[in-house]
Amino acid sequence: MKAVILAAGRSERLNPFTETRAKSMIRVAGLTILETLLGALKDVGVTEVTLVVNHMRQGIEQTFQHGAPFGMSLDYVVQEKLDGIGAALARCEPNMSGEPFLLVYGDVLTTGQPFRPVLEQYAEAGGAVAALTLPKSSGEFGNVYLDNDMRITQLVEKPENPHLSNYVFAGIFLLPGTIFDLLRKTKNDMEATFQSLIASRNLTGTLWDGNWIDIRRPWQILEANRMLMDLWDRAEIHASVRMEGSVHIEGPVRIEADVVLGAGTVLKGPCYIGRGSYIGNNALIRSYTSLGPESVVGFGTELKDCVLFGRSVLGRLSFIGDSVIGEGVHLGTGVTTVNYREDGTEVVVETEEGRISTGMLKVGAFIGDRVVIGARHVLAPGTRIRSNHVEADRITLNSVV
């Protein structure tokens, strides 16, 4: 069986991180979203994948090439105009050979193996299958209704009352080759295509009872990172890791090849340190921290519940908490991300759409790629800094968007 992964969208709500990468290339718990999806597909025997790309597609193509380094066969379809999911899928018809295939939205993450239940439901019932889930809030997603035989009887894309049904599409489908005929009839309207399948009683659902998240805002990267790391139950340390003195490790810590840990380093799992990273003396790496490849952490620096995409330098005696830091960032000595409001209320982030509450009491900073911040800066809770920004003077930063 083949698969199509939709990875063309821009997702401006995830700025500053999607300024410089496709959404599916955001790194969570040590892997990009796309790596996680491809690994799960390969695990169920699906190795022929068509990727629909557009925004920052060069990063995807350079990383994954045509799949040989990952033991897969990858083809690319460019969606030059972002004209919807149906139009994106229609462009893939020549690659599908008229056979059933998996359709995967390239911006969702789950715990465990989400594709196996879909394949099992298809083997039992045939026809089209949709994975369904129970999100924390169904207000942003279409509501799905089921009968006693797990057939989907109704889809309400923008419900006025989002609590009428708890189930929503989880972004994973198994579709027949005839779906392209339906797309032609509906003029590539994906909702109308689903409605047609439902009207003919040809769409069944299978419930995904694991955790699931569609990352739509920068702070949800932290939520996804915690979701995946919560499953880790043992330490995995590559044989090439070098410890330059006494190092304290507790809990499920994952350390990749060629990492150097300075004397006095403390690692508290779950946490992840990517290939080729250097952790300076007396650094404290606390739970739910994920450091991408070739990260450098200075002497005495403390990291807590944060995601670094990699190839960044964090100056000595800094504190980075509840934050997401892009690639190639340089933070000077003594930089602090304040991660809570003094009045104890939820942290609010300034966005292009206005002020939005994160729903979280602890949120630090969101720093885009190649940002440079000088020594002893203090970043207010919810600060966003656009890619390539340089701040040399010592000030307290708020949102720089």
C-alpha positions as CSV (number, residue, x, y, z in Angstrom):
1,M,0.0,0.0,0.0
2,K,1.1,3.6,-0.7
3,A,0.6,6.8,1.2
4,V,0.2,10.5,0.6
5,I,1.4,13.0,3.1
6,L,0.1,16.6,2.8
7,A,3.0,18.9,3.8
8,A,2.5,22.0,1.7
9,G,0.8,24.5,4.1
10,R,2.4,27.7,5.4
11,S,0.8,27.8,8.9
12,E,1.5,31.4,9.8
13,R,0.1,30.9,13.3
14,L,3.3,29.0,14.1
15,N,5.6,32.0,13.3
16,P,8.4,32.5,13.9
17,F,9.2,28.8,13.3
18,T,7.4,28.4,10.0
19,E,9.1,31.5,8.6
20,T,12.1,29.3,7.8
21,R,10.7,25.7,7.5
22,A,7.7,23.7,6.6
23,K,5.5,22.9,9.5
24,S,6.2,19.2,9.2
25,M,9.9,20.0,9.8
26,I,9.3,21.3,13.3
27,R,11.4,19.2,15.7
28,V,9.7,17.5,18.6
29,A,11.2,15.0,21.1
30,G,14.3,14.7,18.9
31,L,12.6,14.1,15.5
32,T,10.8,16.3,13.0
33,I,7.1,15.7,12.7
34,L,7.7,14.3,9.2
35,E,10.4,11.8,10.5
36,T,7.9,10.6,13.1
37,L,5.1,10.1,10.5
38,L,7.4,8.3,8.1
39,G,8.7,6.0,10.8
40,A,5.2,5.0,11.8
41,L,4.3,4.3,8.2
42,K,7.4,2.2,7.7
43,D,6.5,0.3,10.8
44,V,3.3,-1.0,9.2
45,G,5.0,-1.8,5.9
46,V,4.2,1.3,3.9
47,T,7.4,2.4,2.2
48,E,6.1,4.2,-1.0
49,V,5.1,7.7,-0.1
50,T,4.1,10.8,-2.1
51,L,4.8,14.1,-0.3
52,V,2.8,17.1,-1.3
53,V,5.1,20.1,-0.7
54,N,5.2,23.9,-1.3
55,H,6.3,26.2,1.5
56,M,10.1,25.7,2.2
57,R,10.0,22.5,0.3
58,Q,13.8,22.6,-0.2
59,G,14.3,21.7,3.4
60,I,12.1,18.6,3.1
61,E,13.7,17.5,-0.2
62,Q,17.3,18.0,1.0
63,T,16.6,16.1,4.3
64,F,14.7,13.1,2.9
65,Q,15.8,13.1,-0.8
66,H,14.0,10.2,-2.4
67,G,13.9,8.1,0.8
68,A,16.9,5.8,0.3
69,P,18.6,6.9,3.7
70,F,15.3,6.0,5.4
71,G,14.7,2.7,3.6
72,M,11.7,4.2,1.8
73,S,10.7,5.4,-1.7
74,L,9.6,9.1,-1.7
75,D,8.2,11.1,-4.5
76,Y,7.3,14.8,-4.5
77,V,4.3,16.6,-5.9
78,V,4.5,20.4,-5.7
79,Q,1.3,22.2,-4.9
80,E,2.3,25.5,-6.6
81,K,-1.0,27.2,-5.6
82,L,-2.3,26.4,-2.1
83,D,-5.8,25.7,-3.3
84,G,-7.0,23.2,-0.7
85,I,-6.7,19.6,0.5
86,G,-8.8,18.2,-2.3
87,A,-6.7,19.9,-5.0
88,A,-3.5,18.8,-3.3
89,L,-4.8,15.2,-3.3
90,A,-6.0,15.4,-6.9
91,R,-2.4,16.2,-8.1
92,C,-1.3,12.8,-6.7
93,E,-3.6,10.6,-8.8
94,P,-0.8,9.6,-11.3
95,N,1.2,8.1,-8.3
96,M,-1.6,6.0,-6.8
97,S,-2.2,3.4,-9.6
98,G,-5.9,3.2,-8.8
99,E,-5.3,1.2,-5.6
100,P,-6.4,2.1,-2.0
101,F,-3.9,4.3,-0.2
102,L,-3.4,6.2,3.1
103,L,-3.9,9.9,3.2
104,V,-2.0,11.6,6.1
105,Y,-2.1,15.2,7.2
106,G,1.5,16.1,7.7
107,D,1.0,18.3,10.8
108,V,-0.5,15.9,13.4
109,L,1.3,13.8,16.0
110,T,0.1,10.9,18.0
111,T,1.5,8.6,20.7
112,G,1.9,5.0,19.6
113,Q,1.1,3.5,16.1
114,P,-1.9,5.3,14.6
115,F,-1.9,3.6,11.2
116,R,-2.5,0.0,12.4
117,P,-6.1,0.5,13.6
118,V,-7.0,2.1,10.2
119,L,-5.5,-0.8,8.3
120,E,-7.3,-3.3,10.6
121,Q,-10.6,-1.5,10.1
122,Y,-10.1,-1.6,6.3
123,A,-9.3,-5.3,6.4
124,E,-12.6,-5.9,8.3
125,A,-15.0,-3.6,6.6
126,G,-13.4,-2.4,3.3
127,G,-14.3,0.9,1.8
128,A,-13.0,4.3,3.1
129,V,-11.8,4.6,6.7
130,A,-11.1,7.6,8.8
131,A,-9.2,7.7,12.1
132,L,-11.2,9.6,14.7
133,T,-10.0,11.1,18.0
134,L,-11.2,13.0,21.0
135,P,-9.4,16.3,21.1
136,K,-9.2,18.5,24.2
137,S,-11.3,21.0,22.4
138,S,-13.4,20.2,19.4
139,G,-14.2,23.8,18.6
140,E,-11.5,24.1,15.9
141,F,-12.3,20.8,14.2
142,G,-15.3,19.4,12.3
143,N,-17.5,17.1,14.4
144,V,-18.2,13.5,13.3
145,Y,-21.2,11.4,14.1
146,L,-21.3,7.6,14.1
147,D,-23.9,4.8,14.1
148,N,-23.6,1.5,16.0
149,D,-21.7,-0.1,13.1
150,M,-19.0,2.7,13.2
151,R,-20.3,4.1,9.9
152,I,-19.9,7.9,9.8
153,T,-23.4,9.4,9.4
154,Q,-22.7,13.1,9.6
155,L,-19.8,15.6,9.3
156,V,-20.3,19.1,10.5
157,E,-17.2,21.2,9.5
158,K,-17.9,24.3,11.5
159,P,-20.4,23.4,14.2
160,E,-22.1,26.3,16.0
161,N,-22.2,24.1,19.1
162,P,-18.8,22.3,19.1
163,H,-19.9,20.0,21.9
164,L,-22.7,18.1,20.0
165,S,-20.2,15.4,19.1
166,N,-16.9,14.5,20.7
167,Y,-15.2,12.9,17.7
168,V,-13.2,14.7,15.0
169,F,-11.1,13.5,12.1
170,A,-7.5,12.7,13.3
171,G,-5.9,13.5,9.9
172,I,-5.4,9.9,8.9
173,F,-7.6,8.2,6.2
174,L,-7.6,5.1,4.0
175,L,-9.2,6.0,0.7
176,P,-10.1,3.9,-2.3
177,G,-8.6,4.7,-5.7
178,T,-12.1,5.8,-6.8
179,I,-11.7,8.9,-4.6
180,F,-10.3,10.8,-7.5
181,D,-13.5,10.3,-9.5
182,L,-15.4,11.8,-6.6
183,L,-12.9,14.7,-6.4
184,R,-13.6,15.5,-10.1
185,K,-17.3,15.5,-9.4
186,T,-17.0,17.9,-6.4
187,K,-14.4,20.1,-8.2
188,N,-11.7,19.1,-5.6
189,D,-13.9,20.1,-2.6
190,M,-12.6,17.7,0.1
191,E,-15.5,18.4,2.4
192,A,-18.0,17.7,-0.3
193,T,-16.1,14.5,-1.2
194,F,-16.3,13.3,2.4
195,Q,-20.0,14.2,2.5
196,S,-20.5,12.1,-0.7
197,L,-18.8,9.1,1.0
198,I,-21.0,9.5,4.0
199,A,-24.2,9.8,2.0
200,S,-23.4,6.5,0.3
201,R,-22.5,4.9,3.6
202,N,-19.0,4.2,2.4
203,L,-17.0,5.9,5.2
204,T,-16.4,4.1,8.5
205,G,-14.5,5.3,11.5
206,T,-12.0,3.8,13.8
207,L,-11.3,5.4,17.2
208,W,-7.8,6.4,18.1
209,D,-7.6,6.1,21.9
210,G,-4.0,7.3,22.2
211,N,-2.9,10.9,22.6
212,W,-3.2,13.2,19.6
213,I,-2.3,16.8,18.8
214,D,-2.5,19.1,15.8
215,I,0.2,21.7,16.4
216,R,-1.3,25.1,15.6
217,R,0.4,27.5,17.9
218,P,4.1,27.8,19.1
219,W,3.3,26.8,22.7
220,Q,1.7,23.5,21.4
221,I,5.2,22.4,20.4
222,L,5.9,22.2,24.1
223,E,2.7,20.2,24.7
224,A,3.6,17.8,21.9
225,N,7.1,17.4,23.2
226,R,5.8,16.4,26.6
227,M,3.2,14.1,25.1
228,L,5.8,12.0,23.3
229,M,8.4,12.1,26.0
230,D,5.9,10.8,28.6
231,L,6.0,7.4,26.8
232,W,9.8,7.0,27.4
233,D,10.5,4.4,30.0
234,R,14.3,3.8,29.8
235,A,17.6,5.6,29.2
236,E,19.3,5.2,25.8
237,I,22.8,6.5,25.6
238,H,25.0,6.0,22.6
239,A,28.4,4.3,23.2
240,S,30.3,7.3,21.8
241,V,29.0,9.7,24.4
242,R,31.9,11.1,26.4
243,M,31.6,12.2,30.0
244,E,34.5,14.5,31.1
245,G,33.9,13.9,34.8
246,S,31.2,13.1,37.3
247,V,27.8,13.3,35.5
248,H,24.5,12.6,37.2
249,I,21.8,11.0,35.1
250,E,18.3,10.0,36.3
251,G,15.2,8.8,34.4
252,P,14.6,8.1,30.7
253,V,17.4,10.2,29.1
254,R,18.2,9.8,25.4
255,I,21.6,10.9,24.2
256,E,22.7,10.5,20.6
257,A,26.2,9.9,19.1
258,D,29.3,12.1,19.7
259,V,27.8,14.1,22.6
260,V,30.2,15.5,25.2
261,L,29.0,16.0,28.8
262,G,31.1,18.3,31.0
263,A,31.9,17.5,34.6
264,G,29.1,18.2,37.1
265,T,26.3,18.0,34.4
266,V,23.0,16.8,35.8
267,L,20.4,15.3,33.4
268,K,16.9,14.6,34.6
269,G,14.7,12.6,32.2
270,P,12.8,12.5,30.2
271,C,15.1,14.6,28.1
272,Y,16.9,14.3,24.8
273,I,20.3,15.5,23.6
274,G,21.0,15.4,19.8
275,R,24.0,14.2,17.9
276,G,27.2,16.2,18.3
277,S,26.1,18.4,21.1
278,Y,28.3,19.8,23.9
279,I,27.0,20.4,27.4
280,G,29.3,22.5,29.6
281,N,30.4,21.9,33.2
282,N,27.7,22.1,35.9
283,A,24.8,22.5,33.4
284,L,21.4,21.3,34.6
285,I,19.2,19.7,31.9
286,R,15.7,19.2,33.4
287,S,12.7,17.2,32.4
288,Y,11.1,17.6,29.0
289,T,14.1,19.3,27.4
290,S,14.9,18.4,23.8
291,L,18.2,19.6,22.3
292,G,18.6,19.2,18.6
293,P,21.9,18.2,16.9
294,E,25.1,20.2,17.5
295,S,23.7,22.2,20.4
296,V,26.1,24.0,22.7
297,V,25.1,24.7,26.3
298,G,27.4,26.9,28.4
299,F,28.7,26.4,32.0
300,G,26.1,26.5,34.7
301,T,23.2,27.0,32.3
302,E,19.8,25.5,33.3
303,L,17.3,24.2,30.8
304,K,13.7,23.2,31.7
305,D,10.8,22.0,29.6
306,C,12.1,23.5,26.3
307,V,12.7,22.5,22.7
308,L,15.8,23.6,20.8
309,F,15.9,22.7,17.1
310,G,19.7,22.5,17.0
311,R,23.0,24.1,16.1
312,S,22.4,26.8,18.7
313,V,24.8,28.2,21.3
314,L,23.5,29.1,24.8
315,G,25.8,31.3,26.9
316,R,27.0,30.4,30.3
317,L,24.8,30.9,33.5
318,S,21.6,31.3,31.5
319,F,18.1,30.0,32.3
320,I,15.9,28.8,29.4
321,G,12.5,27.5,30.6
322,D,9.2,26.6,28.8
323,S,10.6,27.9,25.6
324,V,11.1,26.9,21.9
325,I,14.3,28.0,20.2
326,G,14.9,27.8,16.5
327,E,18.0,26.6,14.6
328,G,21.3,28.5,14.6
329,V,20.4,30.8,17.6
330,H,23.1,32.5,19.7
331,L,22.2,33.6,23.2
332,G,24.9,35.4,25.3
333,T,25.9,34.9,28.9
334,G,23.2,35.2,31.5
335,V,20.1,35.3,29.2
336,T,16.9,34.5,31.2
337,T,13.5,33.6,29.8
338,V,11.0,34.5,32.5
339,N,8.3,31.8,32.3
340,Y,5.4,33.0,34.5
341,R,3.4,36.1,35.2
342,E,3.8,37.6,38.7
343,D,0.0,37.7,39.2
344,G,-0.2,33.9,38.5
345,T,-2.5,34.3,35.5
346,E,-2.2,32.5,32.1
347,V,0.5,33.7,29.8
348,V,-0.8,35.8,26.9
349,V,1.1,36.0,23.6
350,E,1.0,38.9,21.1
351,T,0.2,37.6,17.6
352,E,-0.7,39.1,14.3
353,E,-4.3,38.2,15.2
354,G,-4.1,40.0,18.6
355,R,-3.4,38.9,22.1
356,I,-4.1,35.2,22.6
357,S,-4.1,33.3,25.9
358,T,-1.9,30.1,25.8
359,G,-4.1,28.5,28.5
360,M,-0.8,27.8,30.4
361,L,0.6,29.3,33.5
362,K,4.2,28.7,32.5
363,V,5.4,29.9,29.0
364,G,8.8,31.3,28.2
365,A,10.0,32.6,24.8
366,F,9.6,31.6,21.2
367,I,12.8,32.5,19.3
368,G,13.2,32.1,15.5
369,D,16.1,30.8,13.5
370,R,19.5,32.6,13.6
371,V,18.5,35.1,16.2
372,V,21.4,36.7,18.2
373,I,20.7,38.0,21.7
374,G,23.5,39.6,23.7
375,A,24.5,39.0,27.3
376,R,22.2,39.4,30.3
377,H,18.9,39.9,28.5
378,V,15.7,39.1,30.2
379,L,12.8,37.9,28.0
380,A,9.3,38.4,29.2
381,P,6.8,35.5,29.3
382,G,5.3,34.9,25.9
383,T,8.0,36.8,24.0
384,R,8.2,36.0,20.2
385,I,11.3,37.0,18.2
386,R,11.3,36.7,14.5
387,S,14.1,34.9,12.6
388,N,17.4,36.7,12.0
389,H,16.7,39.3,14.6
390,V,19.8,40.7,16.4
391,E,19.6,42.4,19.8
392,A,22.9,43.5,21.3
393,D,21.8,46.0,23.9
394,R,20.8,44.9,27.4
395,I,17.0,45.3,27.7
396,T,14.0,43.4,28.7
397,L,12.4,42.0,25.5
398,N,8.8,41.4,24.9
399,S,7.3,40.3,21.5
400,V,9.5,41.2,18.5
401,V,7.3,40.1,15.6
